[in-house]
């Protein structure tokens, strides 16, 4: 495992204080914050990709074609 050192500024120290107010260790709070940030970054990327697909004419046409083909397979 890597050991990371960093200097806090006033805002990051306040955030760290908030994250450890429940008794969490500084290391646990930082680990959780990193995991949360990575998860949020993935969600933001997925949101941007799906927004781009909403305006992609070729993708919309393909989706409509697939839905049309599947409609023929419906039992009712």
Secondary structure, 3 states (H helix, E strand, C coil): CCCCCCCCCHHHHHHHHHHHCCCCCHHHHHHHHHHHHHHHHHHHHHHHHHHHHHCCHHHHHHHHHHHHHHHCCCCC
